[in-house]
Amino acid sequence: MLLVLSDEHKEHLGFLPEVDSAVVGEFGRIAVEFLKKGSNPKIYEGAARKLNVTAEIVQHGVEGLMYLLSESSKLMISEVDFQDSVLVLGFSEELNKLLLQLYLENRKEIRLILSELAPSMPHYHNLEWRLDVQLASRALRQQVKPVLNLKLQLDDNGTRRTHLMQTDPATLLHLIQELERALAEVKTNHCRRILRNIK
């Protein structure tokens, strides 16, 4: 799978061929630090003074490199696909190899950082259910009133939470139909395109 870069990202990465390979390596280190701790304007200003450019150009270069490394790591792009993705930028062979080396050295660490940044959502652990049917009461001798009792257990960061719910079969059938409709919607081409861009 090839990584597709927008014109803006290509413009941000366009600064890299103008600097030494040691500077590109340092930009890679700063990009990984950016993912860990966030942006640090002082680092950009110091690097800008050394390179005689504006801090904004340095910041865009680091952010472009960070995007390239993080998206490649997120999608687990192979070495060949990474090289093909970078080839579009028109960099020298030496710079392409340096970027590949940066990617290979940092992809596990970047994936770990990205997994820690991802929001932790509660997930399914267990579901117990019971169907209760009231057949008669003092007022009505013949009635059928079904009720479904649900006990849903979710794991949320190591703690187990229990939710008790009660519903009638008609509401449950409606809920099932809506969920099936949502699952069918996810399989459409439009949703697949959106999900590909979110990843």
Solvent accessible surface area in square Angstrom, and as a share of the most:
residue,aa,sasa,rsa
1,M,131,0.59
2,L,98,0.49
3,L,16,0.08
4,V,130,0.75
5,L,13,0.06
6,S,56,0.36
7,D,116,0.60
8,E,106,0.48
9,H,42,0.19
10,K,71,0.30
11,E,134,0.60
12,H,28,0.13
13,L,0,0.00
14,G,35,0.34
15,F,17,0.07
16,L,0,0.00
17,P,69,0.44
18,E,134,0.60
19,V,26,0.15
20,D,94,0.49
21,S,46,0.30
22,A,74,0.57
23,V,34,0.20
24,V,0,0.00
25,G,25,0.24
26,E,73,0.33
27,F,2,0.01
28,G,0,0.00
29,R,122,0.44
30,I,10,0.05
31,A,1,0.01
32,V,9,0.05
33,E,47,0.21
34,F,43,0.18
35,L,23,0.12
36,K,93,0.39
37,K,167,0.71
38,G,35,0.33
39,S,59,0.38
40,N,64,0.33
41,P,83,0.52
42,K,160,0.68
43,I,63,0.32
44,Y,7,0.03
45,E,83,0.37
46,G,20,0.20
47,A,19,0.15
48,A,6,0.05
49,R,174,0.64
50,K,174,0.74
51,L,48,0.24
52,N,138,0.71
53,V,47,0.27
54,T,81,0.47
55,A,35,0.27
56,E,110,0.49
57,I,71,0.36
58,V,0,0.00
59,Q,61,0.27
60,H,57,0.25
61,G,0,0.00
62,V,0,0.00
63,E,46,0.21
64,G,0,0.00
65,L,0,0.00
66,M,33,0.15
67,Y,62,0.23
68,L,0,0.00
69,L,1,0.00
70,S,10,0.07
71,E,25,0.11
72,S,0,0.00
73,S,0,0.00
74,K,80,0.34
75,L,47,0.23
76,M,102,0.45
77,I,4,0.02
78,S,56,0.36
79,E,86,0.38
80,V,97,0.56
81,D,32,0.17
82,F,0,0.00
83,Q,73,0.32
84,D,58,0.30
85,S,4,0.03
86,V,1,0.00
87,L,113,0.56
88,V,101,0.58
89,L,30,0.15
90,G,66,0.64
91,F,22,0.09
92,S,68,0.44
93,E,114,0.51
94,E,118,0.53
95,L,14,0.07
96,N,13,0.07
97,K,122,0.52
98,L,33,0.17
99,L,0,0.00
100,L,19,0.09
101,Q,96,0.42
102,L,14,0.07
103,Y,0,0.00
104,L,61,0.30
105,E,112,0.50
106,N,22,0.11
107,R,55,0.20
108,K,171,0.72
109,E,62,0.28
110,I,0,0.00
111,R,99,0.36
112,L,109,0.54
113,I,14,0.07
114,L,40,0.20
115,S,72,0.46
116,E,126,0.57
117,L,112,0.56
118,A,57,0.44
119,P,112,0.70
120,S,69,0.45
121,M,140,0.62
122,P,52,0.33
123,H,110,0.49
124,Y,136,0.52
125,H,78,0.35
126,N,51,0.26
127,L,74,0.37
128,E,85,0.38
129,W,168,0.59
130,R,147,0.54
131,L,93,0.46
132,D,55,0.28
133,V,66,0.38
134,Q,78,0.35
135,L,117,0.58
136,A,55,0.43
137,S,44,0.28
138,R,246,0.90
139,A,96,0.74
140,L,105,0.52
141,R,206,0.75
142,Q,174,0.77
143,Q,39,0.17
144,V,113,0.65
145,K,115,0.49
146,P,42,0.27
147,V,33,0.19
148,L,18,0.09
149,N,30,0.15
150,L,28,0.14
151,K,70,0.30
152,L,40,0.20
153,Q,30,0.13
154,L,32,0.16
155,D,25,0.13
156,D,29,0.15
157,N,119,0.61
158,G,79,0.76
159,T,84,0.49
160,R,134,0.49
161,R,102,0.37
162,T,67,0.39
163,H,68,0.30
164,L,140,0.70
165,M,83,0.37
166,Q,128,0.57
167,T,28,0.16
168,D,63,0.32
169,P,49,0.31
170,A,71,0.55
171,T,73,0.43
172,L,44,0.22
173,L,107,0.53
174,H,108,0.48
175,L,94,0.47
176,I,73,0.37
177,Q,102,0.45
178,E,66,0.29
179,L,102,0.51
180,E,103,0.46
181,R,149,0.54
182,A,54,0.42
183,L,115,0.57
184,A,60,0.47
185,E,94,0.42
186,V,72,0.41
187,K,137,0.58
188,T,56,0.33
189,N,108,0.55
190,H,109,0.48
191,C,26,0.15
192,R,123,0.45
193,R,128,0.47
194,I,78,0.40
195,L,79,0.39
196,R,147,0.54
197,N,130,0.67
198,I,120,0.61
199,K,128,0.54
